[in-house]
Amino acid sequence: METEHLLDERIGQKQVDRVLDGFFAAAKERAERISSSYLSLWETLEKSTVGGKRLRPQIVLAAYTQLGGTDLEAAARVGAAFELLHTALIVHDDVIDLDFVRRGQDNVSGVYRRMAETAGEPAEVARHRGLSVGIIAGDLALTGAFRMLDSVTTDPGTRELLAGILDEAVFASAGGELIDVDFSFSPGAPPVTEILDMERLKTAVYSFEAPLRAGAVLAGAGADAVAALGRFGRDTGIAYQVVDDLLGVFGNESATGKSSMGDLREGKRTVLIAYAAQTPCWAELSGLIGRPDMCPGDADRAREILVDCGAQDYAQDLAAQYASSARSHLASSDVPAGLAAALDDIVSSSVNRGR
Amino acid sequence: METEHLLDERIGQKQVDRVLDGFFAAAKERAERISSSYLSLWETLEKSTVGGKRLRPQIVLAAYTQLGGTDLEAAARVGAAFELLHTALIVHDDVIDLDFVRRGQDNVSGVYRRMAETAGEPAEVARHRGLSVGIIAGDLALTGAFRMLDSVTTDPGTRELLAGILDEAVFASAGGELIDVDFSFSPGAPPVTEILDMERLKTAVYSFEAPLRAGAVLAGAGADAVAALGRFGRDTGIAYQVVDDLLGVFGNESATGKSSMGDLREGKRTVLIAYAAQTPCWAELSGLIGRPDMCPGDADRAREILVDCGAQDYAQDLAAQYASSARSHLASSDVPAGLAAALDDIVSSSVNRGR
């Protein structure tokens, strides 16, 4: 039985790719009728969705198939809706963070900034153009997420539940993004609990909690099972984010695909920084981070401090605690053994990635 | 009968206000559970929807009631969805245009920029904070539009048609916004036809064509009536945009609520500018406009040139032509006389506003 589910999941993942291919093909056809530059924007947006792990559709499919769902096309469409939501949120998050690179490649704003630079525009103008197109592209992906959900063949009651879950995901993520923007303007560092809350809202809800609940709802699971998966998703998502904070400073650039200086240079408020801010080493650390002109030597020193003051150990323990708490929810009698095993794998890969 | 429809429209407009009040009340309650700053963001977003004419809901209601629809709550919800879409698009458009004021008041980004300035942040930082919050707020309004449509009680077939119309509206608007962004980076001015095309996509589709079609679809009108209304909406929307271009330069600030120097200072590519660019006066005009340091004397000279070279007359004629073409679609036998009269009023007020 278990093998059958895994096979279904793999078939489902191919289906997600096909659904997204179809979505973009239709959009590109429509866009081309408007202008060639609109077609290019859709091509750029599509490229930005390729190369990722498509983690959220995977989670939807795992929950759905392991809870007995058999309509892989419907599950793939729900998964694709979450992938489009993810695309929208990261494109807009990158605009807010003034990031032009993701996974070592130009992101949507980066592509358009580079095009403007190549056309001879001054740096500031090219930057603004990149950000402007990023805003438009994110709006299209967000609209696509809701339209994708409309295309799921299911009864109206289930569709309304799914739309509610997607809405809650956006609502939480926007709230978390706002707190994150607020942090970047506060002097000092907020307490660890506030950082965790922000990370849960901004990323964990839409990446773990919501896709799990959506997969379960689509499979017709009972309210208790949906709630248990939601709790599991929440804790896994927090563990994932804490690991993200660790990788952002100590990660291997070639494995994570992102600069291990970015977070430090930006002075990003992470669990590591929040912990360090409560220790005497903050005096030195706060002078090193958050400087656009940070040199590799300063970054090395900042890493040393984060190890010495115990921030790295603290964050590693915290991730392990949340992972363990996540696993405890799998013991619920509402979670079938096969699903528990599949989710256990998701926790492990979330916590051990980049190693 | 006609009076009854007008009464229905007025009741419907109150219903739109109630629906939007309910939407924001529920969102604020949810937001408050997350953080007080998230509550403030929703309050700011709500304020930004008040004070406008709520033109798009009006159009939905006119089409719906005049075509025999009687479920005012459903029509109000469709209207509210378009109002939320409008909010999302103008909030993001203002971010792209780096505008912090709308209708003489701080817009969402303006409110947050001012808060950051008051808190002592440097101008550049405060500006970025305002723009960041604007991106988040627009995403929430866009999500709200799709959720609002989900709440319309109607059969699944009609709901799917309505969702398709809303999707087309976003698709067109994003395409128009992209062309507009492209224009702002092109030297010289594009031809008038391209300006009209951009304005149609960016604003006319979602403001006129789509609300009319949505109201008609909800009323169960036949495909021919829906198509005739779509054509009417397209031409009215273009006339409206050309008048917007005129008001942006020649309008009375106290009537339009926007600076009559803004478009000139920005060097915005409008029908006026596109026309002037084909005339010998462009040599002088192009040196005056598009300068952040433009003084009132330069603006007066630019207006004189736009009158002398015939751009003002040309734009006025163009608006009248589109208004006349719009009215010609009302002669279709698919458009009831009462609806034709109501729409005729909409054309007149679109073309004569700000006078």
Boltz contact constraints between the chains, C-beta under 6 A:
constraints:
  - contact:
      token1: [A, 34]
      token2: [B, 175]
      max_distance: 6.0
  - contact:
      token1: [A, 37]
      token2: [B, 182]
      max_distance: 6.0
  - contact:
      token1: [A, 38]
      token2: [B, 175]
      max_distance: 6.0
  - contact:
      token1: [A, 38]
      token2: [B, 178]
      max_distance: 6.0
  - contact:
      token1: [A, 41]
      token2: [B, 178]
      max_distance: 6.0
  - contact:
      token1: [A, 92]
      token2: [B, 135]
      max_distance: 6.0
  - contact:
      token1: [A, 96]
      token2: [B, 132]
      max_distance: 6.0
  - contact:
      token1: [A, 96]
      token2: [B, 135]
      max_distance: 6.0
  - contact:
      token1: [A, 132]
      token2: [B, 96]
      max_distance: 6.0
  - contact:
      token1: [A, 132]
      token2: [B, 181]
      max_distance: 6.0
  - contact:
      token1: [A, 135]
      token2: [B, 92]
      max_distance: 6.0
  - contact:
      token1: [A, 135]
      token2: [B, 96]
      max_distance: 6.0
  - contact:
      token1: [A, 136]
      token2: [B, 174]
      max_distance: 6.0
  - contact:
      token1: [A, 136]
      token2: [B, 177]
      max_distance: 6.0
  - contact:
      token1: [A, 136]
      token2: [B, 178]
      max_distance: 6.0
  - contact:
      token1: [A, 139]
      token2: [B, 174]
      max_distance: 6.0
  - contact:
      token1: [A, 140]
      token2: [B, 174]
      max_distance: 6.0
  - contact:
      token1: [A, 142]
      token2: [B, 142]
      max_distance: 6.0
  - contact:
      token1: [A, 143]
      token2: [B, 170]
      max_distance: 6.0
  - contact:
      token1: [A, 146]
      token2: [B, 146]
      max_distance: 6.0
  - contact:
      token1: [A, 147]
      token2: [B, 167]
      max_distance: 6.0
  - contact:
      token1: [A, 150]
      token2: [B, 163]
      max_distance: 6.0
  - contact:
      token1: [A, 163]
      token2: [B, 150]
      max_distance: 6.0
  - contact:
      token1: [A, 167]
      token2: [B, 147]
      max_distance: 6.0
  - contact:
      token1: [A, 170]
      token2: [B, 143]
      max_distance: 6.0
  - contact:
      token1: [A, 174]
      token2: [B, 136]
      max_distance: 6.0
  - contact:
      token1: [A, 174]
      token2: [B, 139]
      max_distance: 6.0
  - contact:
      token1: [A, 174]
      token2: [B, 140]
      max_distance: 6.0
  - contact:
      token1: [A, 175]
      token2: [B, 34]
      max_distance: 6.0
  - contact:
      token1: [A, 175]
      token2: [B, 38]
      max_distance: 6.0
  - contact:
      token1: [A, 177]
      token2: [B, 136]
      max_distance: 6.0
  - contact:
      token1: [A, 178]
      token2: [B, 38]
      max_distance: 6.0
  - contact:
      token1: [A, 178]
      token2: [B, 41]
      max_distance: 6.0
  - contact:
      token1: [A, 178]
      token2: [B, 136]
      max_distance: 6.0
  - contact:
      token1: [A, 181]
      token2: [B, 132]
      max_distance: 6.0
  - contact:
      token1: [A, 182]
      token2: [B, 37]
      max_distance: 6.0
